[in-house]
Amino acid sequence: MNHYLRKLRTILQFKYLYYIILIISLIISFFRVNNRFPKEKPQNDYIGTVTHIYYSNNKYKIKIKNIDTIIGYYDGTLNINLGDKVIIKGSFYKPKNNSIPNTFNYKKYLNKNSIFYLAKIKSINVISKNTNIIFKIKDALFKRTDKLRNSGYIKAFILGDKNELDMYDSYQVNGVSHLFALSGMHISLLSSILYFFFKKFRQKDIMVIVFLILYILITNYSASLTRSLVFFILFKINSRYELNIDIKYILLITISLMLLFNPFFLFDYGFLYSIVVTYGLIICRKYFKKNYFYNLLLISLIAFLFSLPITLSLNYEINLLSVINNLILVPLISLIIYPLSLLTFVLPFIEPVFSLMIFILENINNFLNILAINVVIPKVNIIYFIFYYVLLLLFIQSNNIKYLIINFLLILSLKLLIFYNKGVYFLDVGQGDSILYVIPNKTTLIDTGGLRDNDISQNTVKFIKSLGYTKLNYLILTHGDYDHIGEAINLVQNFKVEKVIFNCGEFNDLEKDLIKVLDKKKIKYYSCIKELNIDKNKLYFLQTKEYDNENDNSNVIYTELDGYRFMFMGDASTTTEKEILSKYNLPDVDVLKVGHHGSRTSSGKDFINEINPKYSIISVGKNNRYGHPNKEVFNYLETKYIERIKMKVLCLKI
């Protein structure tokens, strides 16, 4: 045995072995990912095991696993438990790709988790009750946490479920959201607690590992937590048998094993964050000292530098104070709140103490949110980030600060792109309008769209940030209907807006509610203007007459950009069109945003013949209840189309 062990040690000292294994695992993973196809679409029913139940917005979201997994939505009375085998009946459909570039792609996210179909469930019936002990434990844990105050935090810290963490976006802004993802910190703290209880047992290592494996199964083996556990086990094996494998190679083996187990981990942001930050900490371990606060600062700085490209590719912005934020919140969460969450779960009578600490945490986080120094960086090619990592590794290897300076100068140089951007983007907001008008260093949004019970302004903001912009210089609202103004309050409350332009006529209730927010935030607003100068570009407002309805009062805007003529009609009807024809000698336009979503009350033949558009854009929702666009409108629009839209309009750039 010792002979074979010595041979194994000799082989394991060959450092290139680990890179070869990693490359092979990557090749296999890419092959498996690209050759992963779903089963045929279910016709009327689907049989599987319930693995997740979540209630939100008056409906249940249920994950049901067979060979693949299906997510179903159900708004009836539910009497099932985790682990039950069920049959669901309903309509099945594929998830949609993101129709606004640079925003979250729900379809890709689901596909990478082997979810290819969604279901609108009409009925759900139990075939057999759960007999799986893991599901029984998990179901009991969820039911127990539901009885506690601040259950969202306890579920996040113990079960890895962040669905009920209302302030999660705020923690993301401060760069500390990783503290709520089950990862190495939790494995380290949990294993320390377990070792304390098992210290008198000879096989304590095995007992701790078995307990941690059980914990992984209960939490659905999240990528970051699984990475931590596999690394922990390999580290223990390396120590016990004195294999003398360098710790960074243990990480490479961990990555290889995980990819062979599940190649889709390649696309899991939690996994990517976990491995790059861990790798950074390993190669920088020579800089650590026997000083807790010094090491905490160093860990925070290393984590910031190594995770920067991933954060930018995900959010297009960074908080420069996140290093300081981690100094404050890491000790609070890791030393106080996380242990308290475990104690509160076991001993509910100490819940008031836990609630007090959560209150303190949220107030500190809100204060840090006010101080945030956010830098928005536009979307760039992945090659740019590879170059970033090369420079970062050169800095660590050589201790030459010039590599770090070059890196940050290159990152900040991307801000210059906003001085070269030009374009008009028609954004998918479902049944509504939203148009982003961009010239160098200036952004104008014409309408916001608005869908009931659906915050679509997040995608608009994310898209604007992906272009490198931190604010809207102007928000122009063509009129006060919900499908044009519905997201305006969300937008101005969560994104910097300098000025707002209303149409002519009296303010309706929606506009009055918005004005209250504008007054509170001291945002200037105007109404019934005739033209708007944005640097050297002019927007002409052709409709200044007051009518007795919102649609006819719509702002109608004419502008030119790089020699192209644009006309944005809002919801103006043929009445407004006739008035405009009588007042102006209109030129031919290149791009017409068709009035009122292609309704039969707009786009009169005389008006279309006068402006003779080359391209016509109609913004409608798929299968909308209004029957937009009207077939007769197409007879008037005898021009070529970018797209005859019978579904949601895509984000189009002119």
TASUL-V208520 format. One record per backbone hydrogen bond with DSSP energy under -0.5 kcal/mol. NH is the residue of the N-H (numbers start at 0). CO is the residue of the C=O. E is the energy in kcal/mol with one decimal. If there is no record, write none. Layout:
NH:CO:E  NH:CO:E
//
This chain:
4:0:-2.2  5:1:-2.4  6:2:-2.0  7:3:-2.5  8:4:-2.4  9:5:-2.1  10:6:-2.3  11:7:-2.5  12:8:-0.6  12:9:-0.9  13:10:-1.7  14:12:-1.1  16:13:-1.6  17:14:-0.9  18:14:-0.8  19:15:-2.3  20:16:-2.4  21:17:-2.1  22:18:-2.6  23:19:-2.4  24:20:-2.5  25:21:-2.3  26:22:-2.4  27:23:-2.5  28:24:-2.3  29:25:-2.7  30:26:-2.1  31:27:-2.6  32:28:-2.8  33:29:-2.2  34:30:-0.8  35:32:-1.3  36:34:-0.7  45:87:-1.8  47:85:-2.0  48:64:-2.8  49:83:-2.5  50:62:-2.4  51:62:-1.1  53:60:-2.2  55:53:-0.5  55:58:-2.6  58:55:-1.4  59:73:-3.8  60:53:-3.5  61:59:-0.6  61:71:-3.0  62:51:-2.1  63:61:-0.5  63:69:-2.9  64:48:-3.1  65:67:-3.4  68:113:-2.2  69:63:-2.7  70:116:-1.3  71:61:-3.1  71:69:-0.6  72:118:-2.5  73:59:-2.3  82:49:-3.2  83:80:-1.9  84:127:-2.6  85:47:-2.9  85:83:-0.6  86:124:-2.5  87:45:-2.6  88:122:-2.5  89:43:-1.6  90:119:-1.7  92:117:-2.4  100:98:-0.5  102:99:-1.0  105:103:-0.9  106:95:-1.1  108:104:-2.2  109:105:-2.4  110:106:-2.9  111:107:-2.2  112:109:-1.6  113:110:-1.8  114:109:-2.5  115:68:-0.6  115:113:-0.6  116:68:-0.6  117:92:-3.4  118:70:-2.0  119:90:-2.7  120:72:-2.0  120:118:-0.8  121:88:-3.3  122:88:-1.8  124:86:-2.3  126:84:-3.2  127:84:-1.6  135:131:-2.0  136:132:-2.4  137:133:-2.7  138:134:-3.0  139:135:-2.1  140:136:-2.5  141:137:-2.4  142:138:-2.2  143:139:-2.1  144:140:-2.4  145:141:-2.0  146:142:-0.6  146:143:-1.0  147:144:-1.8  150:147:-0.8  152:149:-0.8  153:149:-1.6  154:150:-2.9  155:151:-1.6  156:152:-2.8  157:153:-2.5  158:153:-0.6  158:154:-1.4  159:154:-0.7  159:155:-0.6  160:154:-1.8  161:159:-0.7  164:161:-1.7  165:163:-1.3  167:164:-1.6  170:166:-1.9  171:167:-2.0  172:168:-1.9  173:169:-1.4  174:171:-1.5  175:170:-2.4  176:170:-0.6  178:175:-1.8  179:176:-2.0  180:177:-1.3  181:179:-0.5  186:182:-2.2  187:183:-2.8  188:184:-2.5  189:185:-2.9  190:186:-2.7  191:187:-1.8  192:188:-2.0  193:189:-2.4  194:190:-2.8  195:191:-1.5  196:192:-1.6  197:193:-2.5  200:197:-2.0  203:200:-0.9  206:202:-2.2  207:203:-2.7  208:204:-2.4  209:205:-2.6  210:206:-2.1  211:207:-2.4  212:208:-2.5  213:209:-2.2  214:210:-2.1  215:211:-2.4  216:212:-2.2  217:213:-1.9  218:214:-1.8  219:216:-1.2  220:215:-3.2  225:221:-2.9  226:222:-2.5  227:223:-1.8  228:224:-2.2  229:225:-2.9  230:226:-2.3  231:227:-2.2  232:228:-2.6  233:229:-2.5  234:230:-2.4  235:231:-2.0  236:232:-2.3  237:233:-2.6  238:234:-2.0  239:235:-2.8  240:236:-2.2  241:238:-0.7  242:237:-1.8  243:237:-0.6  248:245:-1.1  249:245:-1.4  250:246:-1.5  251:247:-1.5  252:248:-2.2  253:249:-2.3  254:250:-2.6  255:251:-2.2  256:252:-2.8  257:253:-2.3  258:254:-2.3  259:255:-2.0  260:256:-1.8  261:257:-3.0  264:261:-1.9  265:262:-1.7  266:263:-1.7  267:264:-1.7  268:266:-0.7  271:267:-2.4  272:268:-2.9  273:269:-2.1  274:270:-2.5  275:271:-2.3  276:272:-2.2  277:273:-2.0  278:274:-2.4  279:275:-2.3  280:276:-2.4  281:277:-2.2  282:278:-2.4  283:279:-1.1  284:281:-1.4  286:283:-2.0  287:284:-1.3  290:288:-1.6  294:290:-2.7  295:291:-2.5  296:292:-2.2  297:293:-2.3  298:294:-2.9  299:295:-2.3  300:296:-2.3  301:297:-2.8  302:298:-2.7  303:299:-2.0  304:300:-2.5  305:301:-2.6  306:302:-1.8  307:303:-0.9  310:306:-2.6  311:307:-2.6  312:308:-2.4  313:309:-1.4  314:310:-3.2  315:310:-0.6  315:311:-1.5  317:374:-2.2  319:317:-0.7  319:372:-2.8  321:318:-2.1  324:320:-2.8  325:321:-2.2  326:322:-1.3  327:323:-1.4  328:324:-2.9  329:325:-2.3  331:327:-0.9  332:328:-2.8  333:329:-3.0  334:330:-2.1  335:330:-0.6  335:331:-0.9  336:331:-2.5  337:332:-3.5  339:335:-2.1  340:336:-2.3  341:337:-1.7  342:338:-2.3  343:339:-3.1  344:340:-1.8  345:341:-1.7  346:342:-4.2  349:346:-2.1  350:347:-1.9  352:349:-0.8  353:349:-1.6  354:350:-2.9  355:351:-2.0  356:352:-2.0  357:353:-2.1  358:354:-2.3  359:355:-2.2  360:356:-2.7  361:357:-2.8  362:358:-1.9  363:359:-2.4  364:360:-2.6  365:361:-2.4  366:362:-2.0  367:363:-2.6  368:364:-2.0  369:365:-1.4  370:366:-1.4  371:367:-0.7  371:368:-0.6  373:371:-0.7  374:317:-3.0  375:373:-0.5  376:315:-2.4  378:465:-2.7  383:380:-1.4  384:380:-0.7  385:381:-1.9  386:382:-2.2  387:383:-1.5  388:384:-2.3  389:385:-2.0  390:386:-2.1  391:387:-2.2  392:388:-2.5  393:389:-2.0  394:390:-2.0  395:391:-2.1  396:392:-2.4  397:393:-2.3  398:394:-2.5  400:398:-0.8  402:399:-1.4  403:399:-0.6  404:400:-2.2  405:401:-2.7  406:402:-1.9  407:403:-2.1  408:404:-2.4  409:405:-2.3  410:406:-2.2  411:407:-2.7  412:408:-1.9  413:409:-0.7  413:410:-1.0  414:411:-1.7  415:412:-1.8  416:413:-1.7  417:414:-1.2  418:415:-1.8  419:416:-1.9  420:416:-0.9  422:437:-2.4  424:435:-3.0  425:651:-2.3  426:424:-0.7  426:433:-2.4  428:426:-0.9  431:429:-1.7  432:482:-1.4  434:445:-1.9  435:424:-2.9  436:434:-0.6  436:443:-3.6  437:422:-3.2  437:435:-0.6  438:441:-2.0  440:417:-3.1  441:438:-2.7  443:436:-2.1  444:473:-2.4  445:434:-3.4  445:443:-0.5  446:444:-0.8  446:475:-3.0  447:483:-2.7  448:432:-0.7  449:428:-0.5  450:453:-0.7  453:450:-1.4  455:453:-1.1  458:455:-0.5  459:455:-1.2  460:456:-2.7  461:457:-2.5  462:458:-2.4  463:459:-2.2  464:460:-2.4  465:461:-2.2  466:462:-0.8  466:463:-0.8  467:464:-1.7  468:463:-1.8  471:495:-2.6  472:442:-1.7  472:470:-0.5  473:442:-1.5  474:498:-2.3  475:444:-2.9  475:473:-0.5  476:474:-0.5  476:500:-3.0  477:475:-0.6  483:480:-1.9  484:480:-1.9  485:481:-2.6  486:448:-2.0  487:484:-2.1  490:486:-2.3  491:487:-2.5  492:488:-1.9  493:489:-1.3  494:490:-1.1  495:469:-0.6  497:471:-2.5  498:472:-0.9  499:523:-2.0  500:474:-2.8  501:525:-3.5  503:552:-0.7  511:507:-2.4  512:508:-2.4  513:509:-1.9  514:510:-2.5  515:511:-1.8  516:512:-1.3  517:513:-2.4  518:514:-2.9  519:515:-2.0  520:516:-2.2  521:517:-0.5  521:518:-0.7  522:517:-2.8  523:497:-0.9  523:521:-0.5  525:499:-2.4  527:501:-1.0  531:538:-2.4  533:531:-0.6  533:536:-3.4  534:532:-0.6  536:533:-2.5  538:531:-2.5  539:537:-0.5  539:557:-3.2  540:529:-2.7  541:539:-0.8  541:555:-2.9  542:555:-0.6  543:541:-0.8  546:544:-0.5  552:548:-1.2  553:550:-1.5  554:477:-2.1  556:554:-0.5  556:567:-2.4  557:539:-2.6  558:565:-2.0  559:537:-0.6  560:563:-2.4  563:560:-2.0  565:558:-3.2  566:590:-2.1  567:556:-2.9  568:566:-0.6  568:592:-1.5  571:568:-2.3  573:600:-2.4  576:572:-2.1  577:573:-2.4  578:574:-1.7  579:575:-2.5  580:576:-2.4  581:577:-1.8  582:578:-0.9  582:579:-0.6  583:579:-2.3  585:583:-1.0  588:610:-2.7  589:564:-1.4  590:564:-2.3  591:614:-2.7  592:566:-3.2  592:590:-0.5  593:591:-1.0  593:616:-2.2  595:569:-2.1  596:593:-0.8  597:594:-1.5  598:594:-0.6  598:595:-1.3  601:598:-1.5  607:603:-2.4  608:604:-2.6  609:605:-1.7  610:606:-2.2  611:607:-2.4  613:588:-1.2  614:589:-2.1  616:591:-2.9  619:617:-0.7  622:645:-0.5  623:620:-1.4  626:623:-1.3  629:597:-3.1  632:629:-0.9  633:629:-0.8  633:630:-0.7  634:630:-0.8  634:631:-0.5  635:631:-1.1  635:632:-0.5  636:632:-2.3  637:635:-2.3  638:636:-2.2  641:615:-0.6  642:615:-0.5  644:642:-1.1  645:643:-0.7  648:619:-0.8  650:98:-2.0  651:425:-1.3  651:649:-0.9  653:423:-2.2  653:651:-0.5
//
